[in-house]
Amino acid sequence: MLGTNLGFINYNSMQINYTLRTRGGINLLANYTLSKMYENFGFNDSYAGVRQGGLYFNDKPHFLKATVVWELPFGPGRFIGGDSKGALAKMISGWEYTTFYTQSSGEPSDLPGNVTILKDPRLPGGDWNGVKDFSQHQVRGYNPCVLRMADNGTIQPLQFSLDKGCGTSFSNYAWLVHPNFAPRTTTFRSPNIRKQSQFNIDMSVSKMTRIGERFRFQIGLEAFNATNHWFYGRNNSFNNNPLDANFGTIFQHTQSNQNGQPRQVQVRIKLFW
């Protein structure tokens, strides 16, 4: 099957831009994208020629970005201090607030290739209540109840699933691990089980002061990831080994600190001429 050149990726989107400029010195630029990124790549059953088709690894159906720049209403001719002069006018004028906001859907989670999905794995099961809580040390992304089919066709719950309270009724189970020789029945990634959504806010407050006719001096206070939001990163997925006791979970301490920086605050000074 190598060299067939049959794979492809489709990207379709709707993009909406919104721009607002007001006399009060507020400028808003926002962009929303609704999209789907689909791939047809690889095989579920290479012997029978059954191709795999599903979401591309960085599919993000919802993506919102917004930037606000506000020239604060202080100083001569403005709402506050409109009649100020001299040193007071220089002190209170030239202030500006800027923020940049980004939020997007999480990327699709990888799926194991040796399973059959028996029911929606987002439904509660065992000791999981159906809620992904990314503030936890060990985050569970989906139902932990796993059955295993032996080569002779007998089916039994895995011990770690019993330990998590999945019970003995097969109706409680979301996953069936089939023998290694069985063809794949899942796509590479799930359209419903997604990783952590991305969220970030950067902001700054700055002041511009004119010095004579030629020079301008600016000082600013900037905060990156101002909310100190923890992000697991785009390349880290839930454990997708259905024979592992940590199946369907992810740990904070195993993630790279390069995924997203903690809050950083800095003072910026610029001289323009």
C-alpha positions in Angstrom: 0.0 0.0 0.0 3.0 2.3 0.2 3.3 4.9 -2.6 -0.4 5.0 -3.4 -0.6 8.8 -2.9 -4.2 8.5 -1.7 -4.1 10.6 1.5 -5.5 14.1 1.7 -6.5 16.8 4.2 -9.5 19.1 3.9 -9.9 22.3 5.8 -13.2 24.3 5.7 -13.9 27.3 7.8 -16.2 30.3 8.4 -14.4 33.4 9.6 -16.0 36.5 11.1 -14.1 39.7 11.8 -15.5 42.6 13.9 -13.8 46.0 14.2 -15.0 48.8 16.4 -13.5 52.3 16.8 -15.1 54.8 19.1 -14.6 58.5 19.8 -13.8 57.6 23.4 -10.5 56.1 22.2 -11.6 52.4 22.3 -10.5 50.2 19.4 -11.7 46.6 19.3 -10.6 43.9 16.8 -12.2 40.5 17.1 -12.0 37.4 15.0 -14.1 34.1 15.3 -13.4 31.0 13.2 -15.6 28.0 13.0 -13.8 25.2 11.2 -13.2 21.5 10.6 -10.0 19.8 9.5 -10.5 16.3 8.2 -7.8 13.8 7.1 -8.0 10.7 5.0 -4.8 8.9 5.9 -3.6 5.4 6.8 -5.7 2.3 7.0 -8.0 0.7 9.5 -7.5 -2.6 7.7 -4.5 -2.5 5.3 -5.2 -6.1 4.0 -8.8 -5.3 3.0 -7.9 -1.7 1.9 -10.2 0.0 4.4 -8.8 3.5 4.8 -8.9 5.6 7.9 -10.8 8.9 7.8 -11.3 11.3 10.7 -10.2 14.6 12.3 -6.7 16.0 11.8 -4.6 16.2 14.9 -4.9 20.0 15.3 -8.6 20.4 14.5 -10.0 23.2 16.6 -13.7 23.9 15.6 -13.9 27.1 17.6 -11.2 29.8 17.8 -11.8 33.3 19.2 -9.3 36.1 19.3 -9.8 39.7 20.5 -7.7 42.8 21.0 -8.7 45.9 22.8 -6.8 49.1 22.8 -8.2 51.9 25.1 -6.7 55.4 25.2 -7.6 56.2 28.8 -9.6 59.5 29.0 -7.1 61.5 31.0 -5.4 64.7 30.1 -6.0 67.9 28.1 -9.2 67.8 26.0 -10.2 64.4 27.5 -13.1 63.6 29.9 -10.9 63.7 33.0 -8.5 66.5 33.4 -9.6 68.2 30.2 -8.4 71.7 31.5 -5.1 70.5 33.0 -1.9 72.2 32.0 1.9 72.0 32.5 3.4 69.2 34.6 0.0 67.9 35.7 -1.1 67.5 32.0 2.0 65.6 31.2 1.6 63.3 34.2 -2.0 62.3 33.6 -2.1 62.2 29.8 -0.9 59.5 27.3 -2.1 56.5 29.3 -3.2 53.4 27.3 -4.6 50.0 28.2 -4.2 47.0 25.8 -5.3 43.4 26.2 -5.1 40.4 23.9 -7.5 37.5 24.5 -7.3 34.0 22.9 -9.6 31.0 23.4 -10.0 27.9 21.3 -11.4 24.4 21.4 -9.1 21.6 22.6 -7.6 19.3 19.9 -9.1 15.8 19.4 -7.8 13.1 21.7 -6.0 10.1 20.3 -7.9 6.9 20.3 -6.6 3.3 20.8 -6.5 1.2 17.8 -7.3 -2.2 19.4 -10.8 -1.4 20.8 -14.4 -1.2 19.9 -16.3 1.7 21.5 -19.5 0.2 23.1 -21.1 3.5 24.1 -20.3 7.2 24.3 -17.1 7.3 26.5 -18.0 10.8 27.7 -20.8 9.3 29.8 -20.1 8.8 33.5 -18.8 5.4 34.5 -17.0 3.7 37.4 -15.6 6.4 39.7 -15.8 9.1 37.0 -18.7 11.6 37.1 -18.3 12.6 33.4 -16.6 16.0 34.1 -13.0 16.8 32.9 -11.5 18.8 35.7 -8.1 20.1 34.5 -7.3 21.6 38.0 -6.8 18.0 39.3 -3.4 16.3 39.6 -4.7 13.4 37.6 -7.3 14.5 35.0 -9.7 11.9 33.6 -10.9 12.5 30.1 -13.4 9.7 29.6 -15.1 6.5 31.0 -12.6 4.1 32.5 -14.7 0.9 32.1 -12.9 -1.6 29.9 -13.7 -5.1 28.8 -11.3 -7.5 27.2 -11.9 -10.2 24.6 -9.6 -13.2 24.7 -8.5 -15.0 21.5 -11.1 -17.6 22.2 -13.9 -15.0 22.2 -14.5 -14.9 26.0 -15.0 -11.4 27.5 -14.1 -10.3 31.0 -13.8 -6.9 32.7 -10.2 -5.7 33.4 -9.3 -5.7 37.0 -8.6 -1.9 37.2 -12.1 -1.3 35.8 -13.6 -3.4 38.6 -11.5 -1.6 41.1 -12.9 1.7 39.9 -16.5 0.5 40.4 -17.5 -0.4 36.9 -19.2 -3.6 38.1 -19.9 -6.8 36.3 -22.7 -5.7 34.0 -21.4 -5.3 30.5 -23.9 -2.5 29.9 -21.7 -0.3 32.2 -18.7 -0.6 29.9 -17.6 1.8 27.2 -14.6 0.0 25.7 -13.9 -3.5 24.4 -10.3 -4.5 23.8 -10.3 -7.0 21.0 -7.6 -9.6 20.1 -4.5 -8.2 18.4 -5.3 -9.7 15.0 -8.6 -7.9 14.7 -8.8 -4.9 12.4 -9.0 -1.4 13.8 -12.6 -0.1 14.3 -11.8 3.5 15.5 -10.5 6.6 13.7 -7.1 7.9 14.8 -8.7 10.6 16.9 -12.1 11.3 18.5 -14.4 14.1 17.4 -16.0 14.2 20.8 -13.2 13.6 23.3 -10.9 16.6 23.3 -7.9 17.8 25.1 -7.8 21.0 27.2 -9.1 24.1 25.5 -6.5 26.9 25.1 -7.1 30.1 27.0 -4.8 33.1 27.4 -5.0 36.8 28.3 -2.1 39.2 27.9 -2.5 42.8 29.0 -0.5 46.0 29.4 -0.8 49.5 30.8 1.5 52.1 29.3 2.1 55.9 29.3 3.6 58.0 26.5 5.1 61.3 27.3 6.3 63.8 24.7 9.7 65.5 25.4 10.0 68.5 23.2 9.3 68.3 19.5 11.4 65.3 18.7 11.4 62.8 21.5 8.8 60.6 23.1 9.3 58.4 26.2 7.1 55.4 26.9 7.0 53.3 30.1 4.7 50.3 30.4 3.7 47.4 32.7 3.0 44.2 30.8 1.6 40.9 32.0 1.7 37.7 29.9 -0.7 34.9 30.8 -2.2 37.4 33.2 -4.6 34.9 34.7 -1.8 32.3 35.3 -3.8 29.7 33.4 -2.2 26.2 33.3 -2.2 24.7 29.8 -1.3 21.0 29.2 -0.1 21.8 25.7 -1.2 20.7 22.2 0.9 17.6 21.9 -0.1 15.9 25.2 -3.1 13.5 25.0 -4.9 11.3 27.5 -3.3 7.9 28.1 -4.8 5.8 25.3 -3.6 2.3 26.3 -6.7 0.5 27.4 -4.7 -2.1 29.3 -3.1 0.5 31.5 -4.6 1.4 34.9 -4.2 5.1 34.0 -6.2 4.7 30.7 -8.0 7.9 29.9 -6.0 10.1 32.3 -3.2 12.7 32.1 -1.0 14.0 34.9 0.2 17.5 35.4 3.7 16.5 36.5 4.4 14.6 33.3 3.8 17.7 31.1 6.6 19.9 29.7 6.9 23.3 31.3 7.4 24.6 27.8 3.7 24.1 27.0 2.7 27.4 28.5 4.6 29.8 30.6 3.3 30.9 34.1 2.3 34.5 34.6 5.2 36.9 33.6 5.2 40.6 34.5 7.7 43.0 33.1 8.4 46.7 32.9 9.0 48.1 29.4 10.8 51.4 28.6 11.1 52.9 25.1 12.5 56.1 23.7 11.3 57.3 20.3 13.0 59.9 18.2 
